[in-house]
Amino acid sequence: MIDPDHLPDARDGLSRAERVVLWQLAELQKERGDRNVPSAQLYGRVTEHVNLSVREFQRILQKLVGR
């Protein structure tokens, strides 16, 4: 079975999970006054919206950072 949270979108190539990570990162940065966001806090917020393992979350972060 294919998980729709991990399928890339035709518009920009981002999956729903990647989009949620970016959205929650922006929200946390606003709340924290543009300070760095701890990964653990971001992971907690992301998993409220998408079912991700820690490994999948780290893979998404690496992809978005470009490393």
PDB file with SEQRES, HELIX, SHEET and CRYST1 records, atoms N, CA, C and O in Angstrom:
SEQRES   1 A   67  MET ILE ASP PRO ASP HIS LEU PRO ASP ALA ARG ASP GLY          
SEQRES   2 A   67  LEU SER ARG ALA GLU ARG VAL VAL LEU TRP GLN LEU ALA          
SEQRES   3 A   67  GLU LEU GLN LYS GLU ARG GLY ASP ARG ASN VAL PRO SER          
SEQRES   4 A   67  ALA GLN LEU TYR GLY ARG VAL THR GLU HIS VAL ASN LEU          
SEQRES   5 A   67  SER VAL ARG GLU PHE GLN ARG ILE LEU GLN LYS LEU VAL          
SEQRES   6 A   67  GLY ARG                                                      
HELIX    1 AA1 PRO A    4  HIS A    6  5                                   3    
HELIX    2 AA2 ARG A   16  GLU A   31  1                                  16    
HELIX    3 AA3 SER A   39  VAL A   46  1                                   8    
HELIX    4 AA4 VAL A   54  VAL A   65  1                                  12    
CRYST1    1.000    1.000    1.000  90.00  90.00  90.00 P 1           1          
ATOM      1  N   MET A   1       0.835  -1.184   0.000  1.00  0.00           N  
ATOM      2  CA  MET A   1       0.000   0.000   0.000  1.00  0.00           C  
ATOM      3  C   MET A   1       0.881   1.250   0.000  1.00  0.00           C  
ATOM      4  O   MET A   1       1.876   1.309   0.723  1.00  0.00           O  
ATOM      5  N   ILE A   2       0.526   2.220  -0.789  1.00  0.00           N  
ATOM      6  CA  ILE A   2       1.293   3.457  -0.902  1.00  0.00           C  
ATOM      7  C   ILE A   2       0.792   4.455   0.132  1.00  0.00           C  
ATOM      8  O   ILE A   2      -0.412   4.668   0.271  1.00  0.00           O  
ATOM      9  N   ASP A   3       1.725   5.064   0.855  1.00  0.00           N  
ATOM     10  CA  ASP A   3       1.385   6.061   1.868  1.00  0.00           C  
ATOM     11  C   ASP A   3       1.339   7.434   1.205  1.00  0.00           C  
ATOM     12  O   ASP A   3       2.368   7.922   0.738  1.00  0.00           O  
ATOM     13  N   PRO A   4       0.164   8.068   1.155  1.00  0.00           N  
ATOM     14  CA  PRO A   4       0.057   9.367   0.474  1.00  0.00           C  
ATOM     15  C   PRO A   4       0.862  10.476   1.139  1.00  0.00           C  
ATOM     16  O   PRO A   4       1.149  11.487   0.497  1.00  0.00           O  
ATOM     17  N   ASP A   5       1.234  10.317   2.405  1.00  0.00           N  
ATOM     18  CA  ASP A   5       2.038  11.333   3.081  1.00  0.00           C  
ATOM     19  C   ASP A   5       3.455  11.400   2.530  1.00  0.00           C  
ATOM     20  O   ASP A   5       4.164  12.378   2.768  1.00  0.00           O  
ATOM     21  N   HIS A   6       3.877  10.375   1.798  1.00  0.00           N  
ATOM     22  CA  HIS A   6       5.246  10.330   1.300  1.00  0.00           C  
ATOM     23  C   HIS A   6       5.349  10.422  -0.213  1.00  0.00           C  
ATOM     24  O   HIS A   6       6.443  10.305  -0.766  1.00  0.00           O  
ATOM     25  N   LEU A   7       4.214  10.630  -0.899  1.00  0.00           N  
ATOM     26  CA  LEU A   7       4.242  10.804  -2.351  1.00  0.00           C  
ATOM     27  C   LEU A   7       4.572  12.251  -2.692  1.00  0.00           C  
ATOM     28  O   LEU A   7       3.978  13.164  -2.118  1.00  0.00           O  
ATOM     29  N   PRO A   8       5.502  12.480  -3.610  1.00  0.00           N  
ATOM     30  CA  PRO A   8       5.805  13.861  -3.996  1.00  0.00           C  
ATOM     31  C   PRO A   8       4.650  14.499  -4.751  1.00  0.00           C  
ATOM     32  O   PRO A   8       3.963  13.837  -5.530  1.00  0.00           O  
ATOM     33  N   ASP A   9       4.445  15.761  -4.521  1.00  0.00           N  
ATOM     34  CA  ASP A   9       3.408  16.541  -5.194  1.00  0.00           C  
ATOM     35  C   ASP A   9       3.941  16.969  -6.556  1.00  0.00           C  
ATOM     36  O   ASP A   9       5.118  17.307  -6.685  1.00  0.00           O  
ATOM     37  N   ALA A  10       3.101  16.955  -7.548  1.00  0.00           N  
ATOM     38  CA  ALA A  10       3.517  17.301  -8.913  1.00  0.00           C  
ATOM     39  C   ALA A  10       3.922  18.768  -9.041  1.00  0.00           C  
ATOM     40  O   ALA A  10       4.714  19.110  -9.919  1.00  0.00           O  
ATOM     41  N   ARG A  11       3.392  19.640  -8.179  1.00  0.00           N  
ATOM     42  CA  ARG A  11       3.678  21.073  -8.299  1.00  0.00           C  
ATOM     43  C   ARG A  11       5.123  21.412  -7.956  1.00  0.00           C  
ATOM     44  O   ARG A  11       5.774  22.166  -8.678  1.00  0.00           O  
ATOM     45  N   ASP A  12       5.628  20.852  -6.848  1.00  0.00           N  
ATOM     46  CA  ASP A  12       6.968  21.252  -6.409  1.00  0.00           C  
ATOM     47  C   ASP A  12       7.828  20.079  -5.937  1.00  0.00           C  
ATOM     48  O   ASP A  12       8.975  20.289  -5.544  1.00  0.00           O  
ATOM     49  N   GLY A  13       7.316  18.881  -5.965  1.00  0.00           N  
ATOM     50  CA  GLY A  13       8.098  17.714  -5.585  1.00  0.00           C  
ATOM     51  C   GLY A  13       8.139  17.438  -4.096  1.00  0.00           C  
ATOM     52  O   GLY A  13       8.782  16.476  -3.676  1.00  0.00           O  
ATOM     53  N   LEU A  14       7.474  18.249  -3.281  1.00  0.00           N  
ATOM     54  CA  LEU A  14       7.448  18.020  -1.839  1.00  0.00           C  
ATOM     55  C   LEU A  14       6.315  17.073  -1.475  1.00  0.00           C  
ATOM     56  O   LEU A  14       5.220  17.148  -2.032  1.00  0.00           O  
ATOM     57  N   SER A  15       6.593  16.185  -0.535  1.00  0.00           N  
ATOM     58  CA  SER A  15       5.537  15.303  -0.035  1.00  0.00           C  
ATOM     59  C   SER A  15       4.760  16.035   1.056  1.00  0.00           C  
ATOM     60  O   SER A  15       5.182  17.092   1.525  1.00  0.00           O  
ATOM     61  N   ARG A  16       3.632  15.471   1.451  1.00  0.00           N  
ATOM     62  CA  ARG A  16       2.845  16.078   2.527  1.00  0.00           C  
ATOM     63  C   ARG A  16       3.670  16.146   3.805  1.00  0.00           C  
ATOM     64  O   ARG A  16       3.621  17.145   4.524  1.00  0.00           O  
ATOM     65  N   ALA A  17       4.429  15.089   4.094  1.00  0.00           N  
ATOM     66  CA  ALA A  17       5.254  15.071   5.299  1.00  0.00           C  
ATOM     67  C   ALA A  17       6.291  16.197   5.270  1.00  0.00           C  
ATOM     68  O   ALA A  17       6.505  16.862   6.283  1.00  0.00           O  
ATOM     69  N   GLU A  18       6.930  16.416   4.128  1.00  0.00           N  
ATOM     70  CA  GLU A  18       7.916  17.491   3.998  1.00  0.00           C  
ATOM     71  C   GLU A  18       7.254  18.855   4.171  1.00  0.00           C  
ATOM     72  O   GLU A  18       7.816  19.754   4.798  1.00  0.00           O  
ATOM     73  N   ARG A  19       6.068  18.997   3.615  1.00  0.00           N  
ATOM     74  CA  ARG A  19       5.329  20.247   3.737  1.00  0.00           C  
ATOM     75  C   ARG A  19       4.977  20.538   5.195  1.00  0.00           C  
ATOM     76  O   ARG A  19       5.056  21.684   5.638  1.00  0.00           O  
ATOM     77  N   VAL A  20       4.585  19.490   5.946  1.00  0.00           N  
ATOM     78  CA  VAL A  20       4.251  19.651   7.366  1.00  0.00           C  
ATOM     79  C   VAL A  20       5.493  20.048   8.154  1.00  0.00           C  
ATOM     80  O   VAL A  20       5.409  20.890   9.049  1.00  0.00           O  
ATOM     81  N   VAL A  21       6.640  19.461   7.840  1.00  0.00           N  
ATOM     82  CA  VAL A  21       7.884  19.823   8.530  1.00  0.00           C  
ATOM     83  C   VAL A  21       8.179  21.312   8.314  1.00  0.00           C  
ATOM     84  O   VAL A  21       8.489  22.023   9.270  1.00  0.00           O  
ATOM     85  N   LEU A  22       8.088  21.778   7.091  1.00  0.00           N  
ATOM     86  CA  LEU A  22       8.358  23.191   6.801  1.00  0.00           C  
ATOM     87  C   LEU A  22       7.360  24.109   7.485  1.00  0.00           C  
ATOM     88  O   LEU A  22       7.735  25.154   8.018  1.00  0.00           O  
ATOM     89  N   TRP A  23       6.098  23.727   7.473  1.00  0.00           N  
ATOM     90  CA  TRP A  23       5.043  24.526   8.108  1.00  0.00           C  
ATOM     91  C   TRP A  23       5.266  24.627   9.611  1.00  0.00           C  
ATOM     92  O   TRP A  23       5.190  25.717  10.178  1.00  0.00           O  
ATOM     93  N   GLN A  24       5.540  23.498  10.259  1.00  0.00           N  
ATOM     94  CA  GLN A  24       5.738  23.513  11.700  1.00  0.00           C  
ATOM     95  C   GLN A  24       7.042  24.230  12.074  1.00  0.00           C  
ATOM     96  O   GLN A  24       7.108  24.881  13.116  1.00  0.00           O  
ATOM     97  N   LEU A  25       8.055  24.117  11.251  1.00  0.00           N  
ATOM     98  CA  LEU A  25       9.296  24.845  11.495  1.00  0.00           C  
ATOM     99  C   LEU A  25       9.029  26.346  11.482  1.00  0.00           C  
ATOM    100  O   LEU A  25       9.500  27.066  12.362  1.00  0.00           O  
ATOM    101  N   ALA A  26       8.284  26.819  10.497  1.00  0.00           N  
ATOM    102  CA  ALA A  26       7.960  28.252  10.411  1.00  0.00           C  
ATOM    103  C   ALA A  26       7.145  28.699  11.626  1.00  0.00           C  
ATOM    104  O   ALA A  26       7.394  29.772  12.176  1.00  0.00           O  
ATOM    105  N   GLU A  27       6.178  27.886  12.046  1.00  0.00           N  
ATOM    106  CA  GLU A  27       5.355  28.227  13.203  1.00  0.00           C  
ATOM    107  C   GLU A  27       6.196  28.313  14.477  1.00  0.00           C  
ATOM    108  O   GLU A  27       6.049  29.249  15.263  1.00  0.00           O  
ATOM    109  N   LEU A  28       7.073  27.334  14.673  1.00  0.00           N  
ATOM    110  CA  LEU A  28       7.921  27.338  15.870  1.00  0.00           C  
ATOM    111  C   LEU A  28       8.905  28.501  15.863  1.00  0.00           C  
ATOM    112  O   LEU A  28       9.179  29.080  16.914  1.00  0.00           O  
ATOM    113  N   GLN A  29       9.435  28.851  14.706  1.00  0.00           N  
ATOM    114  CA  GLN A  29      10.339  29.997  14.629  1.00  0.00           C  
ATOM    115  C   GLN A  29       9.616  31.274  15.020  1.00  0.00           C  
ATOM    116  O   GLN A  29      10.185  32.121  15.710  1.00  0.00           O  
ATOM    117  N   LYS A  30       8.365  31.424  14.586  1.00  0.00           N  
ATOM    118  CA  LYS A  30       7.575  32.599  14.983  1.00  0.00           C  
ATOM    119  C   LYS A  30       7.386  32.622  16.496  1.00  0.00           C  
ATOM    120  O   LYS A  30       7.570  33.656  17.138  1.00  0.00           O  
ATOM    121  N   GLU A  31       7.019  31.481  17.057  1.00  0.00           N  
ATOM    122  CA  GLU A  31       6.782  31.393  18.504  1.00  0.00           C  
ATOM    123  C   GLU A  31       8.045  31.674  19.310  1.00  0.00           C  
ATOM    124  O   GLU A  31       7.979  32.255  20.393  1.00  0.00           O  
ATOM    125  N   ARG A  32       9.184  31.265  18.787  1.00  0.00           N  
ATOM    126  CA  ARG A  32      10.443  31.392  19.512  1.00  0.00           C  
ATOM    127  C   ARG A  32      11.202  32.673  19.157  1.00  0.00           C  
ATOM    128  O   ARG A  32      12.350  32.843  19.568  1.00  0.00           O  
ATOM    129  N   GLY A  33      10.588  33.552  18.417  1.00  0.00           N  
ATOM    130  CA  GLY A  33      11.254  34.803  18.055  1.00  0.00           C  
ATOM    131  C   GLY A  33      12.403  34.608  17.093  1.00  0.00           C  
ATOM    132  O   GLY A  33      13.459  35.220  17.249  1.00  0.00           O  
ATOM    133  N   ASP A  34      12.206  33.757  16.098  1.00  0.00           N  
ATOM    134  CA  ASP A  34      13.219  33.450  15.074  1.00  0.00           C  
ATOM    135  C   ASP A  34      14.478  32.790  15.614  1.00  0.00           C  
ATOM    136  O   ASP A  34      15.497  32.743  14.925  1.00  0.00           O  
ATOM    137  N   ARG A  35      14.418  32.279  16.839  1.00  0.00           N  
ATOM    138  CA  ARG A  35      15.567  31.531  17.357  1.00  0.00           C  
ATOM    139  C   ARG A  35      15.563  30.116  16.782  1.00  0.00           C  
ATOM    140  O   ARG A  35      14.565  29.661  16.225  1.00  0.00           O  
ATOM    141  N   ASN A  36      16.690  29.436  16.925  1.00  0.00           N  
ATOM    142  CA  ASN A  36      16.792  28.061  16.441  1.00  0.00           C  
ATOM    143  C   ASN A  36      15.739  27.185  17.109  1.00  0.00           C  
ATOM    144  O   ASN A  36      15.394  27.384  18.274  1.00  0.00           O  
ATOM    145  N   VAL A  37      15.240  26.222  16.361  1.00  0.00           N  
ATOM    146  CA  VAL A  37      14.217  25.306  16.852  1.00  0.00           C  
ATOM    147  C   VAL A  37      14.876  23.952  17.117  1.00  0.00           C  
ATOM    148  O   VAL A  37      15.485  23.375  16.217  1.00  0.00           O  
ATOM    149  N   PRO A  38      14.759  23.443  18.341  1.00  0.00           N  
ATOM    150  CA  PRO A  38      15.304  22.105  18.623  1.00  0.00           C  
ATOM    151  C   PRO A  38      14.589  21.041  17.791  1.00  0.00           C  
ATOM    152  O   PRO A  38      13.367  21.077  17.646  1.00  0.00           O  
ATOM    153  N   SER A  39      15.343  20.111  17.254  1.00  0.00           N  
ATOM    154  CA  SER A  39      14.775  19.051  16.414  1.00  0.00           C  
ATOM    155  C   SER A  39      13.721  18.252  17.158  1.00  0.00           C  
ATOM    156  O   SER A  39      12.696  17.890  16.580  1.00  0.00           O  
ATOM    157  N   ALA A  40      13.959  17.972  18.434  1.00  0.00           N  
ATOM    158  CA  ALA A  40      12.999  17.178  19.211  1.00  0.00           C  
ATOM    159  C   ALA A  40      11.657  17.893  19.320  1.00  0.00           C  
ATOM    160  O   ALA A  40      10.606  17.257  19.243  1.00  0.00           O  
ATOM    161  N   GLN A  41      11.686  19.201  19.496  1.00  0.00           N  
ATOM    162  CA  GLN A  41      10.448  19.964  19.581  1.00  0.00           C  
ATOM    163  C   GLN A  41       9.730  19.961  18.228  1.00  0.00           C  
ATOM    164  O   GLN A  41       8.509  19.809  18.169  1.00  0.00           O  
ATOM    165  N   LEU A  42      10.479  20.127  17.164  1.00  0.00           N  
ATOM    166  CA  LEU A  42       9.904  20.100  15.822  1.00  0.00           C  
ATOM    167  C   LEU A  42       9.303  18.729  15.536  1.00  0.00           C  
ATOM    168  O   LEU A  42       8.201  18.639  14.994  1.00  0.00           O  
ATOM    169  N   TYR A  43      10.005  17.673  15.890  1.00  0.00           N  
ATOM    170  CA  TYR A  43       9.505  16.311  15.673  1.00  0.00           C  
ATOM    171  C   TYR A  43       8.175  16.106  16.407  1.00  0.00           C  
ATOM    172  O   TYR A  43       7.245  15.514  15.859  1.00  0.00           O  
ATOM    173  N   GLY A  44       8.092  16.589  17.624  1.00  0.00           N  
ATOM    174  CA  GLY A  44       6.853  16.463  18.384  1.00  0.00           C  
ATOM    175  C   GLY A  44       5.688  17.145  17.698  1.00  0.00           C  
ATOM    176  O   GLY A  44       4.586  16.599  17.640  1.00  0.00           O  
ATOM    177  N   ARG A  45       5.928  18.330  17.183  1.00  0.00           N  
ATOM    178  CA  ARG A  45       4.869  19.070  16.489  1.00  0.00           C  
ATOM    179  C   ARG A  45       4.480  18.384  15.176  1.00  0.00           C  
ATOM    180  O   ARG A  45       3.299  18.300  14.837  1.00  0.00           O  
ATOM    181  N   VAL A  46       5.473  17.900  14.450  1.00  0.00           N  
ATOM    182  CA  VAL A  46       5.210  17.265  13.156  1.00  0.00           C  
ATOM    183  C   VAL A  46       4.389  15.994  13.341  1.00  0.00           C  
ATOM    184  O   VAL A  46       3.468  15.734  12.566  1.00  0.00           O  
ATOM    185  N   THR A  47       4.711  15.207  14.355  1.00  0.00           N  
ATOM    186  CA  THR A  47       4.005  13.938  14.546  1.00  0.00           C  
ATOM    187  C   THR A  47       2.570  14.124  15.031  1.00  0.00           C  
ATOM    188  O   THR A  47       1.812  13.157  15.099  1.00  0.00           O  
ATOM    189  N   GLU A  48       2.194  15.343  15.365  1.00  0.00           N  
ATOM    190  CA  GLU A  48       0.780  15.615  15.660  1.00  0.00           C  
ATOM    191  C   GLU A  48      -0.047  15.615  14.370  1.00  0.00           C  
ATOM    192  O   GLU A  48      -1.272  15.495  14.415  1.00  0.00           O  
ATOM    193  N   HIS A  49       0.626  15.750  13.218  1.00  0.00           N  
ATOM    194  CA  HIS A  49      -0.064  15.863  11.935  1.00  0.00           C  
ATOM    195  C   HIS A  49       0.243  14.721  10.979  1.00  0.00           C  
ATOM    196  O   HIS A  49      -0.580  14.387  10.127  1.00  0.00           O  
ATOM    197  N   VAL A  50       1.428  14.117  11.113  1.00  0.00           N  
ATOM    198  CA  VAL A  50       1.859  13.064  10.196  1.00  0.00           C  
ATOM    199  C   VAL A  50       2.533  11.963  11.012  1.00  0.00           C  
ATOM    200  O   VAL A  50       3.277  12.245  11.952  1.00  0.00           O  
ATOM    201  N   ASN A  51       2.272  10.725  10.653  1.00  0.00           N  
ATOM    202  CA  ASN A  51       2.903   9.598  11.325  1.00  0.00           C  
ATOM    203  C   ASN A  51       4.297   9.366  10.716  1.00  0.00           C  
ATOM    204  O   ASN A  51       4.421   8.859   9.602  1.00  0.00           O  
ATOM    205  N   LEU A  52       5.341   9.745  11.468  1.00  0.00           N  
ATOM    206  CA  LEU A  52       6.728   9.603  11.001  1.00  0.00           C  
ATOM    207  C   LEU A  52       7.575   8.949  12.079  1.00  0.00           C  
ATOM    208  O   LEU A  52       7.412   9.228  13.267  1.00  0.00           O  
ATOM    209  N   SER A  53       8.473   8.086  11.658  1.00  0.00           N  
ATOM    210  CA  SER A  53       9.476   7.576  12.595  1.00  0.00           C  
ATOM    211  C   SER A  53      10.578   8.636  12.720  1.00  0.00           C  
ATOM    212  O   SER A  53      10.658   9.560  11.910  1.00  0.00           O  
ATOM    213  N   VAL A  54      11.408   8.492  13.725  1.00  0.00           N  
ATOM    214  CA  VAL A  54      12.523   9.417  13.898  1.00  0.00           C  
ATOM    215  C   VAL A  54      13.432   9.358  12.672  1.00  0.00           C  
ATOM    216  O   VAL A  54      13.904  10.390  12.195  1.00  0.00           O  
ATOM    217  N   ARG A  55      13.671   8.171  12.173  1.00  0.00           N  
ATOM    218  CA  ARG A  55      14.539   8.006  10.999  1.00  0.00           C  
ATOM    219  C   ARG A  55      13.964   8.731   9.781  1.00  0.00           C  
ATOM    220  O   ARG A  55      14.702   9.405   9.061  1.00  0.00           O  
ATOM    221  N   GLU A  56      12.656   8.600   9.541  1.00  0.00           N  
ATOM    222  CA  GLU A  56      12.025   9.298   8.413  1.00  0.00           C  
ATOM    223  C   GLU A  56      12.106  10.811   8.592  1.00  0.00           C  
ATOM    224  O   GLU A  56      12.368  11.540   7.636  1.00  0.00           O  
ATOM    225  N   PHE A  57      11.882  11.278   9.815  1.00  0.00           N  
ATOM    226  CA  PHE A  57      11.973  12.709  10.125  1.00  0.00           C  
ATOM    227  C   PHE A  57      13.383  13.226   9.841  1.00  0.00           C  
ATOM    228  O   PHE A  57      13.543  14.281   9.226  1.00  0.00           O  
ATOM    229  N   GLN A  58      14.391  12.499  10.280  1.00  0.00           N  
ATOM    230  CA  GLN A  58      15.777  12.910  10.043  1.00  0.00           C  
ATOM    231  C   GLN A  58      16.104  12.932   8.556  1.00  0.00           C  
ATOM    232  O   GLN A  58      16.820  13.817   8.087  1.00  0.00           O  
ATOM    233  N   ARG A  59      15.581  11.959   7.815  1.00  0.00           N  
ATOM    234  CA  ARG A  59      15.811  11.917   6.371  1.00  0.00           C  
ATOM    235  C   ARG A  59      15.202  13.153   5.701  1.00  0.00           C  
ATOM    236  O   ARG A  59      15.812  13.750   4.814  1.00  0.00           O  
ATOM    237  N   ILE A  60      14.000  13.527   6.131  1.00  0.00           N  
ATOM    238  CA  ILE A  60      13.353  14.714   5.571  1.00  0.00           C  
ATOM    239  C   ILE A  60      14.160  15.964   5.899  1.00  0.00           C  
ATOM    240  O   ILE A  60      14.377  16.805   5.026  1.00  0.00           O  
ATOM    241  N   LEU A  61      14.607  16.097   7.145  1.00  0.00           N  
ATOM    242  CA  LEU A  61      15.425  17.257   7.513  1.00  0.00           C  
ATOM    243  C   LEU A  61      16.694  17.331   6.678  1.00  0.00           C  
ATOM    244  O   LEU A  61      17.070  18.404   6.206  1.00  0.00           O  
ATOM    245  N   GLN A  62      17.353  16.192   6.495  1.00  0.00           N  
ATOM    246  CA  GLN A  62      18.572  16.177   5.684  1.00  0.00           C  
ATOM    247  C   GLN A  62      18.284  16.605   4.252  1.00  0.00           C  
ATOM    248  O   GLN A  62      19.064  17.348   3.657  1.00  0.00           O  
ATOM    249  N   LYS A  63      17.169  16.140   3.696  1.00  0.00           N  
ATOM    250  CA  LYS A  63      16.813  16.511   2.331  1.00  0.00           C  
ATOM    251  C   LYS A  63      16.542  18.005   2.231  1.00  0.00           C  
ATOM    252  O   LYS A  63      16.982  18.658   1.285  1.00  0.00           O  
ATOM    253  N   LEU A  64      15.817  18.546   3.205  1.00  0.00           N  
ATOM    254  CA  LEU A  64      15.457  19.955   3.150  1.00  0.00           C  
ATOM    255  C   LEU A  64      16.648  20.878   3.391  1.00  0.00           C  
ATOM    256  O   LEU A  64      16.700  21.989   2.863  1.00  0.00           O  
ATOM    257  N   VAL A  65      17.604  20.408   4.193  1.00  0.00           N  
ATOM    258  CA  VAL A  65      18.801  21.202   4.466  1.00  0.00           C  
ATOM    259  C   VAL A  65      19.794  21.075   3.313  1.00  0.00           C  
ATOM    260  O   VAL A  65      20.608  21.968   3.080  1.00  0.00           O  
ATOM    261  N   GLY A  66      19.715  19.957   2.599  1.00  0.00           N  
ATOM    262  CA  GLY A  66      20.594  19.764   1.468  1.00  0.00           C  
ATOM    263  C   GLY A  66      21.886  19.042   1.790  1.00  0.00           C  
ATOM    264  O   GLY A  66      22.888  19.211   1.096  1.00  0.00           O  
ATOM    265  N   ARG A  67      21.865  18.249   2.828  1.00  0.00           N  
ATOM    266  CA  ARG A  67      23.071  17.476   3.183  1.00  0.00           C  
ATOM    267  C   ARG A  67      22.873  16.025   2.946  1.00  0.00           C  
ATOM    268  O   ARG A  67      23.780  15.229   3.190  1.00  0.00           O  
TER     269      ARG A  67                                                      
END                                                                             
